[in-house]
Amino acid sequence: MSFHQCQPAEPVAAFCHVCRTCGKEIGPVDCWHCLGTGDKPHVRPRMACEVCNGEGSRGWEPVEAKQ
């Protein structure tokens, strides 16, 4: 069994939900700091979250792991 960090197979991740390494269906993991919004919580004007760099996601995981 090989261990890897799942990554989308295509450069446009919004339309691709299959890992390029293992071929399993994957989904994004929400950032724990901003709860997936990409913004710093409780800061006005809006500023990008420093943990996820404003992406709202901290990586990808197989879909069956989310159930």
Secondary structure in CASP SS format (residue, H / E / C, confidence):
PFRMAT SS
TARGET T0000
AUTHOR 0000-0000-0000
METHOD secondary structure of the structure
MODEL  1
M C 1.00
S C 1.00
F C 1.00
H C 1.00
Q C 1.00
C C 1.00
Q C 1.00
P E 1.00
A C 1.00
E C 1.00
P C 1.00
V C 1.00
A H 1.00
A H 1.00
F H 1.00
C C 1.00
H C 1.00
V E 1.00
C E 1.00
R C 1.00
T C 1.00
C C 1.00
G C 1.00
K C 1.00
E E 1.00
I E 1.00
G E 1.00
P E 1.00
V E 1.00
D E 1.00
C C 1.00
W C 1.00
H C 1.00
C C 1.00
L C 1.00
G C 1.00
T C 1.00
G C 1.00
D E 1.00
K C 1.00
P C 1.00
H C 1.00
V C 1.00
R C 1.00
P C 1.00
R C 1.00
M C 1.00
A E 1.00
C C 1.00
E C 1.00
V C 1.00
C C 1.00
N C 1.00
G C 1.00
E C 1.00
G C 1.00
S E 1.00
R E 1.00
G E 1.00
W E 1.00
E E 1.00
P E 1.00
V H 1.00
E H 1.00
A H 1.00
K H 1.00
Q C 1.00
END
